[in-house]
Amino acid sequence: MSTDLVIPAAGAVAPATPLDPRDDWPEEARRLREDLAAEWGEDDLLPDLAGAWVAHYRSSNTRKTYARHFRVWGRYCAERGHHPLAAVPALADAFARHLEAAPTLVRVRGGARGELAPTGEPYSDAARANVLSANSSFYSHAVRTKALKVGDPFADVLRPAIDPDHSATEGLTPEENLRLVEAARALSKRAYALVLCLYVLFLRVDSLLAADVADLGYDRGHHVLRVRVKGGKVKRKAVPPIVWHALTDYLDGRASGPLFVTRSGARLREPEVWKMLRRLARRADLPQADSIHPHVLRGDGITDALEAGDKLEDVQDAADHRDPRTTQRYNRRRNRLERHPGHGLAARLADHLADAADQERPGAGCR
């Protein structure tokens, strides 16, 4: 992208120093451009093209995710001596196979903000599909904007087959969620309010952490919280009394700034929420203490509401799902475990083995 693209409006006086339109990009786009410029050079087309692609999306979460996925592809190309804009389908196919065993990018403990390193577990099928789709989106953008004449090298790459009812997220039982809430209430007012918001309001953690105190309000007899949901839309969420009381108790009269803050007053970040939840899970003696994350609470809230008999369309709306089938999957995933016929087989085996053990005891059958 060139600063020559800046055209003053009719009758306006052009600034002495032309303004750079990249300054108006969101942070995720600017940072991706900077990283790629350091890798490929300021005069290369790639940094501006990739930055403009990421800047095109409304959702901060989408921009962050797509930028991360493109960095994985860019690193793969660089390590093998290929420029991403000259990539061919064979290279994209090789990248897809590489992802099956490659470590994932995870945050560096004690590192700079946003610093990632390839030290995580290999990608799941769903994660691989997301990486391939994101990079395909980049090339579609490049072709659409006429920055690239060749087609998308990812167009014919085979994606992993995904079971829509499968989820790697390990859910909790309603009783375990109660123990987690109790542990949060005992830990701090902030932990209690945050856990209730995630579980009762079915909120995604990025939406919750982006909210400000000013987003709390009152509408048609209900306390509400205004949040930006997936897709960039703004919605008002009804806040039940127990959650409202927890929030106001935590805020303690604070009327401005981020809704959830650190001790220094900075906006609470997602990695800190992950750490908090795992600390709470250990206190509650939960088996998922090393793997629990914010989406577990959202998923459990949806599932428990459906199991309690709430109408599907009401839960769908509260969860911000476009398709009711997405909401219903939460029920099906749990029922697959609870209704597995192996439970009955195991119970009958246990009864048989217990009877056999009784028969083997000395004096069994004697009166």
Phi, psi and omega per residue, in radians:
M1 nan 2.392 -3.103
S2 -1.944 2.557 3.083
T3 -1.206 -0.219 3.105
D4 -1.152 -0.213 -3.125
L5 -1.280 -0.253 -3.113
V6 -1.272 2.029 -3.111
I7 -2.025 2.078 -3.132
P8 -1.177 2.568 3.107
A9 -1.163 2.746 -3.134
A10 -0.998 2.269 3.109
G11 1.489 -0.126 -3.122
A12 -1.543 2.732 3.113
V13 -1.689 2.156 -3.135
A14 -1.154 2.419 3.115
P15 -1.128 2.648 -3.140
A16 -1.039 -0.689 3.074
T17 -1.958 1.988 -3.114
P18 -0.962 2.422 3.134
L19 -1.390 2.515 -3.130
D20 -1.587 2.038 -3.124
P21 -1.094 -0.335 3.116
R22 -1.179 -0.345 3.098
D23 -1.147 -0.364 3.137
D24 -1.576 -0.026 3.091
W25 -1.208 2.652 3.015
P26 -1.180 2.831 -3.032
E27 -0.971 -0.726 -3.077
E28 -1.062 -0.684 3.139
A29 -1.212 -0.736 -3.134
R30 -1.118 -0.732 -3.115
R31 -1.190 -0.680 3.091
L32 -1.105 -0.760 3.124
R33 -1.051 -0.765 3.138
E34 -1.063 -0.766 -3.135
D35 -1.108 -0.750 -3.113
L36 -1.244 -0.593 3.099
A37 -1.151 -0.643 3.088
A38 -1.166 -0.541 -3.110
E39 -1.441 -0.771 -2.988
W40 -1.949 -0.165 3.117
G41 1.805 2.601 -3.099
E42 -1.140 -0.482 -3.084
D43 -1.522 -0.077 3.136
D44 -1.327 2.557 -3.142
L45 -1.224 -0.507 -2.992
L46 -1.008 -0.858 -3.075
P47 -0.965 -0.826 -3.126
D48 -1.214 -0.657 -3.124
L49 -1.146 -0.800 3.136
A50 -1.204 -0.669 3.105
G51 -1.098 -0.758 3.130
A52 -1.137 -0.625 3.092
W53 -1.077 -0.848 -3.134
V54 -1.156 -0.696 -3.121
A55 -1.126 -0.348 -3.098
H56 -1.154 -0.445 -3.020
Y57 -1.528 2.476 -3.094
R58 -1.314 -0.685 -3.030
S59 -1.387 2.245 3.086
S60 -1.085 -0.659 -3.139
N61 -1.137 -0.707 3.103
T62 -1.134 -0.768 3.129
R63 -1.054 -0.759 -3.129
K64 -1.120 -0.782 -3.106
T65 -1.162 -0.806 -3.119
Y66 -1.128 -0.687 3.097
A67 -1.085 -0.734 3.124
R68 -1.109 -0.759 -3.132
H69 -1.157 -0.625 3.134
F70 -1.224 -0.582 3.094
R71 -1.079 -0.650 3.124
V72 -1.089 -0.798 3.125
W73 -1.168 -0.740 3.139
G74 -1.094 -0.703 3.115
R75 -1.144 -0.704 3.126
Y76 -1.062 -0.798 3.141
C77 -1.093 -0.807 -3.086
A78 -1.092 -0.744 -3.113
E79 -1.144 -0.377 -3.122
R80 -1.882 0.184 3.031
G81 1.301 0.486 3.130
H82 -2.080 2.488 3.037
H83 -1.511 2.349 -3.109
P84 -0.995 -0.549 -3.117
L85 -1.388 -0.108 3.077
A86 -1.947 0.246 -3.071
A87 -1.175 2.504 3.114
V88 -1.980 2.841 -3.119
P89 -0.945 -0.619 -3.136
A90 -1.087 -0.641 3.117
L91 -1.216 -0.690 3.105
A92 -1.129 -0.660 3.080
D93 -1.111 -0.757 3.127
A94 -1.105 -0.664 3.100
F95 -1.092 -0.720 3.122
A96 -1.062 -0.705 3.103
R97 -1.230 -0.633 3.114
H98 -1.033 -0.667 -3.096
L99 -1.133 -0.367 -3.097
E100 -1.128 -0.487 -3.121
A101 -2.147 -0.123 -3.067
A102 -1.228 2.474 3.068
P103 -1.210 2.599 -3.141
T104 -1.499 2.816 3.085
L105 -1.395 2.238 3.092
V106 -2.266 2.770 -3.121
R107 -1.152 2.458 3.122
V108 -1.449 2.062 3.141
R109 -1.136 2.159 -3.121
G110 1.415 0.050 -3.130
G111 -1.511 -3.024 3.121
A112 -1.210 2.794 -3.139
R113 -1.065 2.209 3.134
G114 1.461 -0.015 -3.111
E115 -1.243 2.278 -3.092
L116 -2.172 2.667 3.090
A117 -2.476 2.550 -3.131
P118 -1.369 1.318 -3.087
T119 -2.215 0.088 -3.082
G120 -1.557 3.126 3.093
E121 -1.142 2.695 3.108
P122 -1.005 2.760 -3.103
Y123 -1.130 2.465 2.983
S124 -1.311 2.970 3.105
D125 -1.013 -0.783 -3.128
A126 -1.116 -0.708 -3.137
A127 -1.163 -0.700 3.104
R128 -1.097 -0.740 3.113
A129 -1.064 -0.676 3.130
N130 -1.168 -0.708 3.125
V131 -1.104 -0.795 -3.130
L132 -1.133 -0.720 3.138
S133 -1.140 -0.713 -3.137
A134 -1.078 -0.792 -3.119
N135 -1.230 -0.562 3.028
S136 -1.101 -0.651 3.103
S137 -1.081 -0.675 3.108
F138 -1.051 -0.824 -3.097
Y139 -1.213 -0.583 3.050
S140 -1.086 -0.703 3.091
H141 -1.122 -0.740 -3.116
A142 -1.110 -0.691 3.120
V143 -1.241 -0.734 -3.105
R144 -1.098 -0.619 -3.138
T145 -1.565 0.104 3.102
K146 1.098 0.404 3.052
A147 -1.461 -0.275 -3.114
L148 -2.385 2.223 -3.098
K149 -1.535 -0.542 3.113
V150 -1.338 2.901 -3.096
G151 -1.425 -3.021 -3.136
D152 -1.362 2.033 3.135
P153 -1.167 -0.293 3.140
F154 -1.601 -0.010 -3.008
A155 -1.011 -0.694 -3.077
D156 -1.882 0.174 3.098
V157 -1.213 2.273 -3.119
L158 -1.275 2.231 3.130
R159 -1.596 2.660 3.074
P160 -1.042 2.489 3.072
A161 -1.294 2.183 -3.048
I162 -1.940 2.233 3.008
D163 -1.427 2.009 -3.079
P164 -1.111 -0.344 -3.132
D165 -1.635 0.004 3.137
H166 -1.626 2.492 3.047
S167 -2.508 2.386 3.093
A168 -1.341 -0.187 -3.140
T169 -1.240 2.232 3.134
E170 -1.631 1.951 -3.081
G171 -1.389 2.900 3.071
L172 -1.879 2.779 3.006
T173 -1.399 2.833 3.079
P174 -0.967 -0.654 3.136
E175 -1.157 -0.684 3.118
E176 -1.181 -0.627 3.072
N177 -1.126 -0.646 3.080
L178 -1.097 -0.717 3.116
R179 -1.134 -0.639 3.110
L180 -1.158 -0.742 3.111
V181 -1.094 -0.740 3.128
E182 -1.102 -0.704 3.117
A183 -1.133 -0.666 3.117
A184 -1.148 -0.730 3.137
R185 -1.105 -0.625 -3.140
A186 -1.303 -0.460 -3.082
L187 -1.359 -0.964 -3.101
S188 -2.920 2.811 3.086
K189 -1.135 -0.632 3.128
R190 -1.152 -0.791 -3.136
A191 -1.086 -0.721 -3.123
Y192 -1.106 -0.826 -3.125
A193 -1.142 -0.697 -3.093
L194 -1.178 -0.802 3.138
V195 -1.084 -0.728 3.120
L196 -1.099 -0.704 -3.141
C197 -1.114 -0.749 -3.133
L198 -1.166 -0.733 -3.040
Y199 -1.429 -0.813 -3.026
V200 -1.452 -0.607 -3.098
L201 -1.633 -0.044 3.133
F202 1.010 0.672 -3.031
L203 -1.558 2.520 2.920
R204 -1.301 2.503 -3.015
V205 -1.117 -0.613 -3.130
D206 -1.173 -0.617 3.093
S207 -1.146 -0.742 -3.112
L208 -1.161 -0.782 -3.088
L209 -1.245 -0.352 3.101
A210 -1.435 -0.203 -3.101
A211 -1.287 2.621 3.080
D212 -1.954 2.869 3.089
V213 -1.016 -0.617 -3.138
A214 -1.135 -0.252 3.125
D215 -1.403 -0.167 3.036
L216 -1.349 2.460 -3.115
G217 -2.826 -2.835 -3.061
Y218 -2.490 2.246 -3.080
D219 -2.562 2.122 3.063
R220 0.875 0.811 3.059
G221 1.481 0.120 -3.106
H222 -2.229 2.449 2.909
H223 -1.225 2.458 -3.078
V224 -2.375 2.784 3.020
L225 -2.247 2.166 3.126
R226 -1.549 2.162 -3.129
V227 -2.333 2.734 3.032
R228 -1.683 2.080 -3.043
V229 -1.720 3.127 -3.125
K230 -0.998 2.345 -3.088
G231 1.695 -0.097 3.084
G232 1.540 -0.012 -3.130
K233 -1.342 2.638 3.085
V234 -1.817 2.256 -3.132
K235 -2.284 2.638 3.009
R236 -1.685 2.208 3.125
K237 -1.805 2.229 3.043
A238 -1.137 2.328 -3.119
V239 -1.937 1.874 3.138
P240 -1.060 2.766 -3.060
P241 -0.925 -0.738 -3.082
I242 -1.111 -0.630 3.131
V243 -1.297 -0.710 3.127
W244 -1.083 -0.767 3.128
H245 -1.100 -0.699 3.116
A246 -1.122 -0.709 3.134
L247 -1.156 -0.835 -3.108
T248 -1.177 -0.576 3.088
D249 -1.162 -0.699 3.118
Y250 -1.189 -0.770 -3.099
L251 -1.177 -0.584 3.046
D252 0.905 0.785 3.090
G253 1.620 -0.154 3.121
R254 -1.156 2.283 -3.002
A255 -2.067 0.099 -3.123
S256 -2.607 2.988 3.115
G257 1.540 -3.067 3.122
P258 -1.062 2.610 3.137
L259 -1.128 -0.797 3.122
F260 -2.031 2.230 -3.056
V261 -2.261 2.849 3.025
T262 -1.444 3.126 3.122
R263 -1.093 -0.487 -3.138
S264 -1.488 -0.064 3.137
G265 1.651 -0.008 3.109
A266 -1.353 2.764 3.109
R267 -1.100 2.317 3.120
L268 -1.137 2.433 -3.108
R269 -1.908 2.805 -3.051
E270 -1.051 -0.754 3.127
P271 -1.003 -0.587 3.133
E272 -1.228 -0.539 3.085
V273 -1.226 -0.712 3.096
W274 -1.003 -0.824 -3.139
K275 -1.074 -0.730 -3.136
M276 -1.078 -0.793 -3.107
L277 -1.116 -0.683 -3.136
R278 -1.231 -0.582 3.031
R279 -1.130 -0.754 3.113
L280 -1.130 -0.700 -3.130
A281 -1.110 -0.640 3.081
R282 -1.172 -0.708 3.106
R283 -1.119 -0.594 -3.135
A284 -1.507 0.013 3.119
D285 1.006 0.846 3.134
L286 -1.632 2.524 3.140
P287 -1.171 -0.340 -3.129
Q288 -1.641 0.416 -3.041
A289 -1.039 -0.481 -3.117
D290 -1.688 -0.058 -3.075
S291 -2.263 -0.134 -3.088
I292 -1.118 2.555 3.113
H293 -2.588 2.956 -3.010
P294 -0.986 -0.600 -3.076
H295 -1.192 -0.345 3.082
V296 -1.054 -0.757 -3.112
L297 -1.173 -0.720 3.096
R298 -1.072 -0.836 -3.140
G299 -1.107 -0.705 3.134
D300 -1.192 -0.653 3.101
G301 -1.069 -0.768 3.106
I302 -1.089 -0.835 -3.107
T303 -1.107 -0.796 -3.101
D304 -1.165 -0.587 3.092
A305 -1.159 -0.755 3.104
L306 -1.123 -0.724 -3.128
E307 -1.160 -0.507 -3.138
A308 -1.384 -0.114 3.075
G309 1.804 0.093 3.082
D310 -1.126 2.561 -3.090
K311 -1.135 2.460 -3.111
L312 -0.998 -0.769 -3.089
E313 -1.145 -0.554 3.113
D314 -1.233 -0.742 3.129
V315 -1.183 -0.693 3.110
Q316 -1.018 -0.794 -3.132
D317 -1.147 -0.733 -3.128
A318 -1.176 -0.526 -3.123
A319 -1.542 -0.065 3.123
D320 1.112 0.633 3.070
H321 -1.606 2.334 3.100
R322 -1.292 -0.590 -3.036
D323 -2.006 2.257 3.123
P324 -1.086 -0.400 3.121
R325 -1.149 -0.546 3.087
T326 -1.109 -0.758 3.139
T327 -1.154 -0.736 -3.083
Q328 -1.156 -0.423 -3.140
R329 -1.069 -0.541 3.124
Y330 -1.071 -0.685 3.088
N331 -1.172 -0.787 -3.064
R332 -1.131 -0.660 -3.125
R333 -1.100 -0.740 3.139
R334 -1.211 -0.744 -3.111
N335 -1.099 -0.508 3.092
R336 -1.029 -0.617 3.140
L337 -1.428 -0.802 -3.037
E338 -1.290 -0.477 -3.103
R339 -1.796 0.212 -3.141
H340 -1.079 2.242 -3.103
P341 -1.116 -0.264 3.103
G342 -1.092 -0.440 3.110
H343 -1.069 -0.755 3.126
G344 -1.163 -0.735 3.111
L345 -1.061 -0.773 -3.115
A346 -1.113 -0.687 3.132
A347 -1.109 -0.725 3.134
R348 -1.180 -0.661 3.081
L349 -1.113 -0.743 -3.138
A350 -1.074 -0.728 3.107
D351 -1.103 -0.745 -3.134
H352 -1.096 -0.807 -3.118
L353 -1.144 -0.628 3.103
A354 -1.145 -0.732 3.103
D355 -1.106 -0.707 3.138
A356 -1.126 -0.693 3.127
A357 -1.135 -0.651 3.091
D358 -1.107 -0.686 -3.127
Q359 -1.168 -0.503 -3.088
E360 -1.446 -0.224 -3.133
R361 -1.183 2.538 3.100
P362 -1.032 2.305 3.118
G363 1.475 0.099 3.141
A364 -1.133 2.371 3.122
G365 1.525 -0.192 3.133
C366 -1.493 2.525 3.132
R367 -2.124 nan nan
